[in-house]
Amino acid sequence: MTDPHIVGWAHSAFGRSEAPDTEALMAEVTGPALDHAGVSPEDVDGIFVGVFNNGFSDQDFQGALVGMGHEGLARVPATRYENACATGSAALHGAMDFIACGRGRIALVVGAEKMTATPNAEVGEILLGASYRREEAGVGGGFAGLFGNIAASYFQKYGDRSEELAMIAAKNHANGMANPYAHLRRDFGVAFCNTVSDKNPYVAGPLRRTDCSLVSDGAAALVLAAPDVAADLHRAIAFRARAHANEPLALSRRDVTRFDGARRAWDAAYASAGITVNDLSLVETHDCFTIAELLEYEAMGLAAPGQGGRAIHEGWTARDGRLPVNASGGLKSKGHPIGATGVSMHVMAAMQLAGDAGEMQIPGATLAGVFNMGGAAVANYASILERVS
């Protein structure tokens, strides 16, 4: 089987949207994505929708909402996927499998979430649905509390890394200044991010507000086509490799100072692509919390266990470093509308490879890595993308 190519995309602004629901958010990107690809609704063989929901909206049956927002797509087979914060990548993999096995030639992938209409206390409770409630429902601070505990365990094992986390936050906010889609386009600087204050209080454990991603609304879409179809379209971004690895949902069954599932996903992707981390031009990675990005440096092989802080301290992951990470601003600046995130990350990487990233552009980008995870590194998706036309 040959994986399909990305031939078009669209991305809404992330943040507090006036759009009332996911139906409206998805309608913002479906038509533009098809137009960008140069295909019509009649060409689409399947629609793959990523929306977490879990209580953000009483309206579910999210797959069918694409057709409600775009009449031309109302009779195209549509399926909704959910895999916590990796929901968007799960929908993407479903679409890729659909084309690779010959069931369709062109697929539309849409990810979306409407979060800001929900009170913050309820948001925290909804997101805890991505944890193992039997053991973790009582963790203070909601999902931030889980990652706060991960950070505390890492600090206990390897020493306080608060400054490195602040540097990651500052890097991503500085990068986000160049991203027109980003939720929070503000350069805070390391000193602010590393100082506990009324404007930057502790949220959970050693994590401060600047260590935590944003509650956002937004949508993103990708159009996929079989390689022979893509050859006749405007552009083609290929998947040189993709991998999906899982870990036990319960944190009690894992070493939380290592993202072993992320490492296995990256290792499988590298092996399939015939490359190492040193061959990548850039990475878009899942910085739901700054401790996650630090651990992902280690999982992707950029640094040894316990040494992830070197990657940020020595400038390796800066825009002009040896491996720019989150040139888009990442979830930290761009925002984290759950179902849209995995799709958005692939859009950002594809824009880089097509040379269409504007002020975000990494010069000479030829090979991009994407890592999107669901839960606390439970469902782990790694992609390696390259432009073929």
C-alpha positions in Angstrom: 0.0 0.0 0.0 1.2 3.5 -0.8 0.2 6.4 1.5 -1.6 9.3 -0.1 -0.2 12.8 -0.4 -1.4 16.1 1.2 -2.6 18.2 -1.7 -4.4 21.1 0.1 -5.2 22.6 3.4 -7.0 25.4 5.3 -6.6 26.7 8.9 -8.9 29.0 10.9 -7.6 31.5 13.4 -7.2 29.8 16.8 -8.5 31.6 20.0 -11.8 32.8 21.2 -14.0 32.5 18.1 -17.4 34.1 17.4 -18.3 30.8 15.6 -21.0 29.2 17.9 -20.1 25.6 17.4 -18.0 23.0 15.6 -20.4 23.0 12.7 -19.6 26.6 12.0 -15.9 26.2 12.7 -15.6 23.3 10.3 -17.5 25.2 7.6 -14.8 27.9 7.8 -12.1 25.4 6.5 -13.8 22.7 4.4 -14.5 24.9 1.3 -11.1 26.7 1.4 -9.2 23.4 1.8 -10.9 22.0 -1.3 -10.3 25.2 -3.2 -6.6 25.1 -2.1 -6.3 21.5 -3.4 -8.1 22.3 -6.7 -10.8 19.7 -6.2 -14.6 19.9 -5.9 -16.9 18.4 -3.3 -18.0 15.8 -5.9 -14.4 14.5 -6.0 -14.3 13.7 -2.3 -14.8 10.0 -1.5 -14.7 10.2 2.3 -14.7 12.7 5.1 -12.8 12.0 8.3 -13.6 14.2 11.3 -11.7 14.7 14.5 -13.7 16.3 17.4 -13.1 15.4 21.0 -16.2 17.0 22.5 -16.8 14.8 25.6 -19.2 17.5 26.9 -18.1 20.7 25.3 -21.4 20.5 23.3 -24.7 18.7 23.6 -24.7 18.3 19.8 -22.6 15.3 18.9 -22.7 13.1 15.7 -19.8 15.4 14.6 -19.1 13.6 11.4 -22.5 14.6 10.0 -22.0 18.2 10.9 -19.5 18.7 8.0 -22.4 18.2 5.6 -24.6 20.6 7.5 -22.1 23.3 7.1 -21.3 22.6 3.5 -24.2 21.3 1.5 -21.9 19.9 -1.3 -20.5 17.4 1.2 -23.8 16.3 2.8 -23.9 13.0 1.0 -20.2 12.0 1.2 -19.6 9.2 3.7 -18.3 10.7 6.9 -16.8 9.2 10.0 -15.9 10.9 13.3 -12.8 9.9 15.3 -11.8 10.5 18.9 -8.4 9.8 20.5 -8.0 12.5 23.2 -5.6 15.2 22.2 -4.4 13.0 19.2 -8.0 13.1 17.8 -6.9 15.0 14.7 -4.1 12.6 13.9 -6.4 9.6 14.4 -8.8 11.1 11.8 -5.8 11.7 9.5 -4.6 8.1 9.8 -8.1 6.8 9.1 -8.2 8.9 5.9 -4.8 7.7 4.9 -5.7 4.0 5.5 -8.9 4.6 3.5 -7.0 5.8 0.4 -4.0 3.4 0.8 -6.3 0.3 0.8 -8.0 1.5 -2.3 -11.4 2.4 -0.9 -11.2 6.0 -2.1 -9.0 8.4 -4.1 -9.6 11.7 -2.4 -10.4 12.3 1.3 -11.1 15.4 3.4 -9.8 15.5 7.0 -11.3 18.1 9.4 -10.4 18.7 13.0 -12.2 21.1 15.2 -13.1 22.0 18.8 -15.2 24.7 20.5 -13.9 25.1 24.0 -14.1 28.7 25.1 -17.9 28.7 25.6 -17.5 26.3 28.5 -16.6 27.6 32.0 -13.0 26.9 33.0 -13.9 24.6 35.8 -16.0 22.4 33.4 -13.2 22.5 30.8 -10.8 20.9 33.4 -13.4 18.2 34.2 -14.0 17.5 30.5 -10.3 17.1 29.8 -9.9 14.7 32.7 -11.8 12.3 30.5 -8.5 11.8 28.7 -7.0 10.5 32.0 -7.6 7.2 33.8 -10.3 8.4 36.1 -10.3 5.3 38.3 -6.9 6.4 39.6 -6.4 10.0 38.5 -9.8 11.8 38.9 -8.8 13.3 42.2 -5.6 14.9 41.0 -5.6 18.6 41.9 -5.5 21.0 39.0 -7.2 18.7 36.5 -5.1 17.7 33.5 -2.6 20.4 34.3 -2.2 18.5 37.6 -1.2 15.3 35.8 1.6 17.1 34.0 2.5 19.0 37.1 3.1 15.6 38.8 5.1 14.5 35.7 7.2 17.7 36.0 7.7 17.2 39.8 8.8 13.6 39.2 11.3 14.7 36.5 12.7 17.4 38.7 13.1 15.0 41.6 15.0 12.6 39.4 17.1 15.1 37.4 17.0 18.4 39.2 14.9 21.5 38.9 14.4 22.4 35.2 12.1 25.4 35.7 14.3 27.7 33.8 14.4 25.3 30.8 10.6 25.2 30.9 10.5 29.0 30.9 12.9 29.0 27.9 10.6 26.6 26.0 7.6 28.8 26.7 9.4 32.0 25.7 10.7 30.3 22.5 7.3 29.2 21.4 5.7 32.6 22.2 8.4 34.4 20.2 7.8 32.0 17.3 4.0 32.5 17.6 4.5 36.2 16.8 5.0 35.2 13.2 1.9 32.9 13.0 -1.2 34.7 11.8 -3.4 31.9 13.1 -2.0 31.9 16.7 -4.2 32.4 19.7 -1.7 34.4 21.7 0.8 36.4 19.6 2.8 37.9 22.4 6.5 37.6 23.2 6.8 37.2 27.0 10.5 36.6 27.3 12.3 34.1 29.5 12.4 36.4 32.6 8.6 36.7 32.7 8.0 33.0 32.1 10.5 32.0 34.8 9.1 34.3 37.4 6.1 33.4 39.6 3.8 36.5 39.9 0.2 37.5 40.0 0.2 37.4 36.2 2.1 34.1 36.1 1.1 32.1 39.1 1.7 28.4 39.8 -1.1 26.3 38.2 -0.1 22.8 39.3 3.1 21.5 40.9 6.0 23.4 39.4 4.1 24.4 36.3 3.2 28.1 36.0 0.6 29.6 33.8 3.1 30.2 31.0 3.9 26.4 31.1 0.4 25.5 30.1 -1.3 25.6 26.7 -4.4 27.6 26.0 -8.1 26.8 25.9 -9.0 27.6 22.3 -11.5 27.3 19.5 -10.5 26.5 16.0 -10.5 24.2 13.0 -8.1 22.9 10.4 -8.5 20.7 7.3 -6.3 18.7 5.0 -7.1 17.2 1.6 -5.5 13.9 0.8 -5.2 12.2 -2.6 -3.8 9.0 -4.0 -0.3 9.6 -5.5 -1.4 9.3 -9.1 -4.2 11.8 -8.5 -1.9 14.2 -6.6 0.5 14.2 -9.6 -2.1 16.2 -11.6 -2.8 18.7 -8.8 -1.0 21.9 -7.7 1.2 20.4 -4.9 2.0 17.1 -3.2 3.4 16.7 0.3 4.2 13.0 0.9 4.4 11.0 4.1 7.8 9.5 4.0 6.8 7.6 7.2 4.1 7.6 9.9 3.8 5.6 13.1 1.4 5.1 16.0 2.4 3.7 19.3 0.4 3.3 22.5 1.2 3.2 26.2 -1.0 2.2 29.2 -3.6 4.9 30.1 -2.8 4.7 33.8 0.3 6.7 34.8 0.8 4.3 37.6 1.9 1.6 35.1 4.6 3.8 33.5 7.8 5.7 34.3 6.4 9.2 33.9 9.8 10.7 33.5 10.1 9.0 30.1 7.7 9.2 27.1 8.4 5.7 26.0 5.4 5.5 23.6 6.6 8.7 21.9 10.1 7.3 21.6 8.7 4.1 20.0 6.6 6.1 17.5 9.6 8.2 16.5 11.9 5.2 16.3 9.4 3.4 14.0 9.0 6.5 11.8 12.8 6.9 11.5 13.3 3.3 10.6 10.5 3.4 8.0 11.9 6.6 6.5 15.5 5.5 6.6 16.7 8.6 8.5 17.7 9.8 11.9 16.7 12.9 13.9 19.7 14.7 12.4 18.1 14.6 8.9 15.0 16.6 9.9 14.7 20.2 8.9 12.1 21.0 11.6 9.6 19.5 14.0 6.1 20.4 15.1 5.6 18.7 18.5 2.9 18.5 21.1 3.7 21.1 23.8 0.5 20.9 25.7 2.7 21.8 28.7 6.3 22.8 28.5 7.4 19.7 30.4 5.9 17.7 27.5 8.1 19.4 24.9 11.2 18.9 27.1 10.4 15.1 27.4 9.7 15.0 23.7 13.2 16.3 22.9 14.4 13.1 24.6 11.8 10.9 23.0 12.8 12.1 19.5 16.4 11.3 20.1 17.6 14.9 20.3 18.9 14.5 23.8 19.6 11.6 26.2 17.2 10.9 29.1 17.5 13.6 31.7 19.3 15.9 29.2 16.4 17.5 27.4 17.2 20.8 28.9 20.4 21.0 26.9 18.4 21.2 23.7 16.8 24.5 24.7 19.7 25.9 26.7 22.1 25.4 23.8 19.7 26.8 21.2 19.3 23.5 19.3 15.5 24.0 19.0 15.5 27.7 18.2 14.3 28.9 14.8 18.0 29.2 13.7 19.1 26.1 15.6 20.1 22.7 14.4 16.5 21.5 14.7 13.8 24.2 14.9 11.0 23.0 17.1 7.5 24.6 16.9 8.2 27.4 14.5 4.5 27.9 14.5 4.5 28.7 18.2 3.3 25.3 19.1 0.2 24.6 21.2 1.7 27.0 23.7 1.2 30.1 21.5 -0.9 28.8 18.6 -3.5 27.3 20.9 -4.9 23.8 21.5 -8.5 23.2 20.3 -8.3 19.5 21.0 -9.7 17.9 17.9 -8.0 20.4 15.6 -4.5 20.1 17.0 -3.2 17.1 15.1 -4.6 18.4 11.8 -3.2 21.8 12.5 0.3 20.5 13.2 0.4 18.7 9.8 -0.9 21.8 8.1 2.0 23.8 9.7 4.6 21.3 8.6 3.1 21.1 5.0 3.2 24.9 4.7 6.9 24.8 5.6 7.7 22.2 3.0 5.7 24.0 0.3 7.5 27.2 1.1 4.2 28.8 2.1 4.8 29.5 5.8 5.3 33.2 5.4 7.1 34.8 8.3 7.3 31.4 10.0 9.3 29.9 7.1 12.4 27.9 8.0 14.7 28.4 5.0 15.5 25.3 3.0 13.0 23.0 4.8 13.0 19.6 3.1 12.0 17.1 5.7 9.5 17.8 8.6 8.7 15.8 11.6 5.3 16.0 13.4 4.5 14.5 16.8 1.0 14.6 18.3 -0.1 12.7 21.4 -3.3 11.9 23.2 -3.5 12.0 26.9 -0.2 12.0 28.9 1.7 10.3 26.0 -0.8 7.5 25.7 -1.6 7.6 22.0 1.5 8.7 20.1 1.6 9.7 16.4 4.8 10.5 14.6 4.9 11.6 10.9 7.8 12.5 8.6 6.8 14.7 5.6 8.6 15.7 2.5 7.6 17.6 -0.6 7.4 15.6 -3.8 5.9 18.3 -6.2 
